[in-house]
Amino acid sequence: MSRESFEALQEKIRAVGAELQGCMKEEVPSLFEKKRWVGRIMERVMQDEEFKVRLFRFVDVLPSLKSDDLVVRVLNEYFSARDLDAPPIIKRGLERLSKGGVSSFVAARIARSGVAALGRQFIAGSDPASCGKTMEALRTEGVDLSIDLLGETVVSDREAKDYRERYIELLDYLRARRTGMSRIRPERKTGSFGISLKISSFYSQLDPMDWERSLENTLNGLRPVVDSAIEAGIPLTFDMEHYHLKDLTIALFKRILEEYPDFPLAGIALQAYLRDTAHDLMGIVEWAEKSRIRILVRLVKGAYWDYEVAVSRQKGWPIPTFLDKGDTDRNYETLTKLVLENARYVYPAFATHNMRSISHAIAAADALNVPGDAFEFQMLFGMAEPLRRALLKRGNRVTVYTPVGEFIPGMAYLIRRLLENSSDESFLRKSFFENRPLDELIQPPKPAGVKEKEGPPGLFRNEPPADFSVASNRQEMMFALRTVKAQLGSRFPLSVAGMEVFTQGEIVSRNPARPDEIIGIMSSGGGEEADTAVDDARKTFESWEKTDPDERAGYLFRAAAEMRKQRFELAALEIYETGKTWKDADGDITEAIDYLEYYGREMMRLGRKRRLGDYPGEGNEYSYVPRGVGVVISPWNFPLAIPTGMVSASIVAGNCVIFKPSGFSPVTGWKLFEIFNRSGLPKGVLQFLTGPGGGVGEHLVTHRDIDFIAFTGSRETGLRIVRLAGETRPGQRNVKKVIAEMGGKNAVIIDETADLDEAVRGVLESALVYQGQKCSACSRVIVVGHVYDQFTPRLRDAIESIRIGPPEDPGSFMGPVVDITAKEKVEEYIELGRREGVPILIREEKGLYVGPALFEGISPDSRLARQEIFGPVIVLLRAQDLDEALEIANGTSYALTGGLFSRSPGNIMKTRRDFRVGNLYINRKITGALVGRQPFGGFGMSGVGSKAGGPDYLLQFMNPKSISENTMRRGFTPEVRQ
Ligand code: NAD
């Protein structure tokens, strides 16, 4: 744009801004009216960050609190008058409460009515009928309405169906009122009602990873709504939700319109905070032009900024949004221009409360000769009313986005609005709360171009999981699945003393999803091979222990690089060999890479000799030396990550090691050996020996020259190894060190303040991913008080809705168990459940698939509630209160993982202290520990040893050594550097 036209545009923007401001006079949006309670609370929120956080958290939990006593308790926990500079109204109330001046009945009523007032500010009513008057009043003002049905996160098919029915009821309701209510815009054939919908509410298993099925099933859910909408002549707009659903939402939008080309003005929201949006917008414009379907494009800034940034940072993915508000505002203007330039094909709807963005849109439309009725503005219910009225006054079209729904499901919406209004960046705050001058408010956006900071070089970062919402990642995985399948069935040797050895004995590895499919035929060694391997390891140890720790770490880093290159092939192999689903297999590979990167760095840290004390004439040094020769015995359920962790820790610490993988995952084990070989690791440092656990495994454990055993597996085997290793053999030089990670019987507690959307999803993930075959899996769910009756049917429906099928199918949530013995064992427990308790749900499955089973009425002392099952069996237990829940949870001999879903600060504090587990997770799933972030491992009968992926882990593979030298010679004490 030339300087002159830029100046002319700015001039016009200023003029429009002044005009709007003139129309608004001194009007203040209702949200900021200080004479109202809501206005006073918002004032406080904007001045006090700590209060804001507590208030939002309290508002979030309040609707789910059933009893008055509970309301008062939680209120006290959030706003204890002692440590908080609370507003006088709250403080006085709390003080009176603590002195017993007010009954909990009164206090709870005050709290509820206060939050209800906040709710009424942003939510028009609990159902369409209850907001008829509100809607009518808005329409009399001259605005159109786009109704958003608030709802819980859909976790089951039943909930998706309920949601769909609510949409249809809403459409019926609107159709009945349409004629009476649409007289204000007779020229608008589409009527003055619209509906905004969220695609995530139409299919409970929606996941872009399972692209085609997600599209198909969401379409199936949508069709009846679209049919009703067409019949009622009511337009639909697709809201844009989280980034990972964006491409799917756009694809779905196009598909539905291709099927219903006559649909009246369908719309889609696009978010200006996303870097991709200009590209997406142009794609949509081209599509609209080609298919001759006129659509509405709602341009929003984006409501999930915090979420997108946090999730991307947590996962290590590129952040899809701009990092600075100025960049988003600038992008909004770029998109405004683009959408106006294409107003022949799309109908622009500018959804913003920002006077600069609004003035810019009007000025840009003017400059492009787009008539005033060819675009509109959209504003949220309960916000920016003066701006809305000013726009109406100057003849612009305005639609009010009007949320309707119950309070609990609406809470997420409410919190987003509160956050938005009170953030430092909020235009409404600057304009109406801080009363900044017009000139400042309509300044052009100042993009700061903020980029994500890179950490210091060499810093450990978790390997990002594959983002399967990205098409290229899905394609790579599909390709890897085909490539690996074509290579299945080969023969593999042992590697002993640097030689590949094919043996007579064999272990046949099979695909649990299709047991006839052979993954590989693995050589199987015995005592002879084991003895040769140990002898060779002893010899190699002499040179390997002298290798510089940094150099040893280098082999791990090279192995990590090699794994990264093969990540999709490795994941594909796990899918075939051990029945892991896509994400779970991918997670195992990234965890393996993490161990290599983390332990490499840890060894570089620990490899530096430490000087202790500072005394003249004395040099004290503390360092670590390797233990010698070890054996690594691993399970099959994390076929790459667990052995990688144990092997890499052993060798980087300077030991030589013989690796015996599980008989169910030997081919994946061999891949690990090959990767280390490719890293250039000297021969003999790592040897590969498969064979029966009780044969070659036990031979190695009891071998005189084995100095340590790193084991992960069942409690039974672990305890046997501990016992065998405790016996000293003739000629043995070391007391054997045993590191044993064993099983768990893990519980998740759900208290009366829990967010049930999160709790259902958390339990589903923790208990059923990988068919419950994780040491960390949840198998007991302890629900406190009345929540039991709400939670149980939701969990049952959610379990009923998940897909069980071949793991290579990206839509399978669960695959088969590892073999027939595992299936029989799980089925025995299911039988026990039928005898001792009440089955809520048992899904029957064929082959090696075992349907998930959910039981209640089981005694906490029953075998079902105490023994590790290693399958998809969940026992639901009731508890009166948190104390009882913790007592049940702690009532087994295991102590591995545990979880709590709660929004009560008091309960969270107590659980942190009293839940006896190695890994406690709060308000999240209890599986999927990350290296360096959630070091993993239990105590009790769950294991001996310190946590994998934590700062103490490597120490177990070394002996500490202390050297003290008298540096004084004939009375002189020069500074001597070691
Ligand atoms: P498992 O005990 O049957 O086998 C583990 C390994 O030990 C295998 O390599 C096996 O061949 C070997 N083995 C068996 N008997 C042996 C013996 N007498 N001497 C030496 N080695 C022997 O366990 P699994 O079925 O492979 O794995 C599932 C178990 O592992 C579950 O109990 C699970 O909770 C546990 N696990 C624990 C962790 C953890 O970190 N705590 C992680 C994964 C799995």
Boltz pocket constraint, residues with backbone or C-beta under 6 A from the ligand:
constraints:
  - pocket:
      binder: B
      contacts: [[A, 633], [A, 634], [A, 635], [A, 636], [A, 637], [A, 638], [A, 642], [A, 660], [A, 661], [A, 662], [A, 663], [A, 691], [A, 692], [A, 693], [A, 694], [A, 695], [A, 697], [A, 698], [A, 701], [A, 712], [A, 713], [A, 714], [A, 715], [A, 716], [A, 717], [A, 718], [A, 720], [A, 721], [A, 741], [A, 742], [A, 743], [A, 744], [A, 774], [A, 775], [A, 776], [A, 868], [A, 870], [A, 936], [A, 937], [A, 938], [A, 942], [A, 943]]
      max_distance: 6.0
